[in-house]
């Protein structure tokens, strides 16, 4: 790992610089507003229009370096590019949920087929479902300044470190995506000048899932590793989905029920929410990187313990939210 560190830092630095430069040009020229603009509505946490062009910097910066330095992942990079193109069409013109879902399944299926080494067909089918879920949960969690960008930095940096001893190309790819996320984060951390947009969040979610699966299949890490590297997003999005399914709501529609959204509505600033989630990201990443070198029983015990910790954090937020709702209901109108 120590010998690989200079190349990983260089890769991440180049990706960050390219992403930042592209986005700065889009902002300075006014092209950002023409490409896609996010107009606030009753579900939004922001109050003024913000360009949704973050992906225009993140995706090319990350994918170019992956193609150059990690050719074994070129098919995954191609899948991310396809989903980025589909998402840009959705950002500009709008696509039905069915059309988006079909595209997600097709690309996820192709990525799993290109990466699979030694699992049965039924397990590969489950892997496709998981990758599709990660694509969408990353999109769901892109709603507060610094959150999705921070997850890209911490999550993919964890991939880079975890893969360094055995899969150097996968490690370099992780560094490239983490660096691109950092370049975006500079302009997205409060006050945000750009949002990620579907063109950024969807490919990032796909890369998290597809690279995680590839790493497992090629011996870079155990199957649970991606679930810890991206634990805050997994836990928040999954708990929110299950809660909405239980109420028979349309889960594909925008809402403000994620834990990070509730924290903002409870009065926390975007900065405080981002820093709080960063602490959870660092915790999960540290556990993942340490657990790789422990016995399988201890590994799974740590995974379960961390998710129970996240559940306790969510439960605490739920208690505060319920009390907040009761206090609002008690105020005379």
C-alpha positions in Angstrom: 0.0 0.0 0.0 2.8 2.4 0.9 4.5 1.9 -2.5 1.3 2.5 -4.3 0.4 5.7 -2.4 2.3 8.2 -4.7 0.5 6.9 -7.8 -2.8 6.9 -6.1 -2.4 10.5 -4.9 -1.2 11.6 -8.3 -4.2 9.9 -10.0 -6.6 11.4 -7.5 -5.0 14.8 -7.9 -5.3 14.8 -11.6 -8.9 13.7 -11.5 -9.7 16.5 -9.0 -8.0 19.1 -11.1 -9.7 18.1 -14.3 -13.1 17.9 -12.7 -12.7 21.3 -11.0 -11.4 22.9 -14.2 -14.3 21.6 -16.3 -16.9 22.8 -13.8 -15.3 26.2 -13.3 -15.3 26.7 -17.1 -19.0 25.8 -17.2 -19.8 28.2 -14.4 -17.7 31.1 -15.7 -19.0 30.8 -19.3 -22.7 30.5 -18.2 -23.0 27.2 -20.0 -23.9 25.5 -16.7 -27.2 27.3 -16.5 -28.0 26.4 -20.1 -27.2 22.7 -19.6 -29.4 22.0 -16.6 -30.7 24.1 -13.7 -32.3 22.9 -10.5 -35.4 25.1 -9.6 -36.4 24.8 -6.0 -39.8 23.3 -5.1 -41.6 22.3 -2.0 -39.4 19.2 -1.6 -36.1 21.0 -2.1 -33.7 21.9 0.7 -32.2 24.9 -1.3 -33.9 28.2 -2.0 -32.3 29.5 -5.2 -31.7 27.9 -8.7 -28.4 25.9 -8.9 -26.9 24.3 -12.0 -27.1 20.5 -12.0 -23.8 20.0 -13.9 -21.5 18.3 -11.4 -21.5 15.1 -13.3 -20.1 16.9 -16.4 -16.9 17.3 -14.4 -17.0 14.1 -12.3 -17.8 11.5 -15.0 -15.2 12.5 -17.7 -12.5 13.1 -15.2 -13.0 9.7 -13.5 -13.7 7.6 -16.6 -10.8 9.0 -18.7 -8.3 8.0 -16.0 -10.0 4.6 -15.6 -9.8 3.8 -19.3 -6.1 4.9 -19.3 -4.9 3.4 -16.1 -7.3 0.6 -15.4 -8.3 -1.1 -18.7 -9.6 -4.2 -17.0 -12.5 -2.0 -15.9 -13.1 -0.4 -19.3 -16.5 -2.1 -19.7 -17.6 -0.8 -16.3 -16.5 2.7 -17.4 -18.5 2.3 -20.6 -21.6 1.4 -18.5 -21.1 4.5 -16.4 -20.8 6.6 -19.6 -24.1 5.1 -21.0 -25.9 5.8 -17.7 -24.5 9.3 -17.7 -25.9 9.9 -21.2 -29.3 8.5 -20.2 -29.3 10.7 -17.1 -28.5 13.8 -19.0 -31.5 13.2 -21.3 -33.5 12.8 -18.1 -32.1 16.0 -16.6 -33.0 17.9 -19.8 -36.2 16.4 -21.1 -37.4 14.0 -18.4 -37.8 10.3 -18.8 -40.3 8.0 -17.3 -39.4 5.9 -14.3 -39.8 2.8 -16.4 -37.4 4.0 -19.0 -34.8 4.8 -16.4 -35.2 1.5 -14.7 -34.9 -0.5 -17.9 -31.6 1.3 -18.6 -30.3 0.7 -15.1 -31.1 -3.0 -15.3 -29.5 -3.4 -18.8 -26.3 -1.7 -17.8 -26.1 -3.4 -14.4 -26.7 -6.8 -16.0 -23.9 -6.2 -18.6 -21.5 -5.1 -15.9 -22.2 -8.2 -13.7 -21.9 -10.5 -16.8 -18.5 -8.9 -17.7 -17.2 -9.2 -14.1 -18.5 -12.5 -12.9 -16.0 -15.2 -12.2 -17.3 -18.0 -9.9 -20.9 -17.6 -8.8 -24.2 -19.3 -9.8 -26.7 -17.7 -12.1 -29.2 -17.0 -9.3 -26.5 -15.2 -7.3 -25.5 -13.2 -10.3 -29.2 -12.1 -10.7 -29.2 -10.9 -7.1 -26.0 -9.0 -7.8 -27.8 -7.2 -10.7 -30.6 -6.2 -8.4 -28.1 -4.9 -5.8 -26.2 -2.9 -8.4 -29.5 -1.3 -9.6 -30.4 -0.5 -6.0 -27.0 1.2 -5.4 -27.5 3.2 -8.6 -30.8 4.5 -7.3 -29.9 4.9 -3.6 -26.9 7.2 -4.6 -29.4 9.3 -6.6 -31.8 9.4 -3.7 -29.0 10.6 -1.3 -27.9 13.4 -3.6 -30.0 16.1 -1.8 -27.8 18.1 0.6 -24.7 20.1 0.0 -21.5 18.1 0.3 -23.2 14.8 0.9 -22.9 12.9 -2.3 -19.5 14.4 -3.1 -18.2 13.5 0.3 -19.5 9.9 -0.1 -17.6 9.7 -3.4 -14.4 10.9 -1.8 -14.6 8.6 1.2 -16.2 5.5 -0.4 -14.0 5.3 -3.4 -10.9 6.2 -1.4 -11.7 3.2 0.7 -11.9 1.1 -2.5 -8.5 2.5 -3.6 -6.9 1.5 -0.3 -8.6 -1.8 0.0 -7.7 -3.0 -3.5 -4.1 -1.7 -3.4 -2.4 -4.9 -2.2 -4.1 -7.3 -4.7 -5.7 -5.3 -7.6 -3.7 -2.2 -8.5 -5.9 -1.3 -11.5 -9.0 -1.4 -9.3 -7.2 0.7 -6.7 -6.2 3.3 -9.3 -9.9 3.4 -10.5 -11.0 4.1 -6.9 -8.5 6.9 -6.6 -9.7 8.4 -9.9 -13.3 8.5 -8.8 -12.4 9.7 -5.3 -10.4 12.5 -6.8 -13.1 13.5 -9.3 -15.5 13.6 -6.3 -13.1 15.9 -4.5 -13.0 18.3 -7.5 -16.7 18.5 -7.5 -17.0 18.8 -3.7 -14.9 22.0 -3.7 -17.8 23.7 -5.6 -20.6 21.8 -3.9 -19.7 22.2 -0.2 -21.9 24.9 1.4 -22.7 27.3 -0.2 -23.1 25.1 -3.2 -22.3 26.6 -6.6 -23.2 23.4 -8.5 -25.3 20.3 -7.8 -24.3 16.8 -9.0 -27.4 16.1 -11.0 -28.5 12.7 -12.2 -25.7 12.7 -14.8 -23.3 12.5 -11.8 -25.2 10.6 -9.1 -26.4 7.7 -11.3 -22.9 6.9 -12.7 -21.4 7.2 -9.3 -23.9 4.8 -7.8 -23.2 2.4 -10.7 -19.5 2.6 -10.2 -19.9 2.0 -6.5 -21.9 -1.2 -7.2 -20.1 -2.5 -10.3 -16.6 -1.9 -8.9 -17.6 -3.4 -5.6 -18.9 -6.5 -7.3 -15.8 -6.7 -9.5 -13.5 -6.4 -6.5 -15.3 -9.2 -4.7 -15.2 -11.5 -7.7 -11.5 -10.8 -8.3 -10.4 -11.3 -4.7 -9.8 -7.6 -3.8 -12.1 -7.8 -0.8 -14.9 -9.8 0.9 -18.5 -9.5 -0.3 -19.4 -7.2 2.7 -16.7 -4.7 1.9 -18.7 -2.3 -0.3 -21.6 -2.3 2.2 -19.3 -0.8 4.8 -17.5 1.5 2.4 -20.8 3.1 1.5 -22.6 2.3 4.8 -24.3 5.7 5.5 -25.9 5.7 2.1 -27.0 2.1 2.2 -28.5 2.5 5.7 -30.3 5.8 5.1 -31.7 5.0 1.7 -32.7 1.4 2.6 -34.5 2.4 5.8 -36.3 5.2 4.0 -37.4 2.9 1.2 -38.7 0.3 3.6 -40.6 3.0 5.6 -42.2 4.4 2.4 -43.1 0.9 1.1 -44.8 0.1 4.4 -47.0 3.1 3.8 -47.6 2.1 0.2 -46.2 5.3 -1.1 -44.7 5.8 -4.6 -41.1 5.2 -3.8 -39.8 6.5 -7.1 -41.2 10.0 -6.4 -39.1 12.8 -4.8 -39.6 13.4 -1.1 -37.9 14.8 2.0 -37.9 11.8 4.3 -34.3 10.7 4.3 -32.5 11.1 7.6 -30.2 13.8 6.2 -33.3 15.7 5.0 -34.9 15.4 8.3 -31.8 16.7 10.1 -31.9 19.8 7.9 -35.6 20.3 8.5 -34.9 20.0 12.3 -32.6 23.0 12.0 -29.1 21.6 11.3 -27.1 23.4 8.7 -26.0 21.7 5.5 -22.4 21.9 6.8 -23.3 20.2 10.1 -25.2 17.4 8.3 -22.4 16.9 5.9 -19.8 16.7 8.7 -22.0 14.3 10.7 -22.3 12.0 7.7 -18.5 12.3 7.0 -17.9 11.0 10.5 -20.1 8.0 9.7 -18.3 7.5 6.4 -14.9 7.5 8.1 -16.1 5.1 10.8 -17.5 2.6 8.2 -14.4 2.9 6.0 -12.0 2.3 8.9 -13.9 -0.7 10.1 -13.9 -2.1 6.5 -10.2 -1.7 6.0 -9.3 -3.2 9.4 -11.8 -6.1 9.2 -10.3 -7.3 5.9 -7.4 -8.8 7.9 -9.5 -10.4 10.6 -11.2 -13.8 10.7 -14.6 -14.1 8.8 -16.6 -14.4 12.1 -15.1 -11.2 13.4 -15.6 -9.5 10.0 -19.3 -10.3 10.0 -19.7 -9.4 13.7 -18.2 -5.9 12.9 -20.4 -5.5 9.9 -23.5 -6.3 12.0 -22.3 -4.1 14.9 -21.8 -1.1 12.6 -25.2 -1.4 11.0 -26.8 -1.7 14.4 -25.0 1.5 15.3 -26.4 3.2 12.2 -29.8 1.9 13.1 -29.5 3.4 16.6 -28.5 6.7 15.0 -31.5 6.6 12.7 -33.7 5.7 15.7 -32.5 8.8 17.6 -33.3 11.0 14.6 -36.7 9.4 14.3 -37.4 10.3 18.0 -36.4 13.9 17.4 -38.5 14.0 14.2 -41.6 12.6 15.9 -41.3 15.1 18.7 -40.8 17.9 16.2 -43.9 16.9 14.3 -46.0 16.7 17.5 -44.8 20.2 18.6 -45.8 21.6 15.2 -49.2 19.9 15.4 -49.8 21.4 18.8 -49.2 25.0 17.6 -52.6 26.8 16.9 -53.0 27.8 13.3 
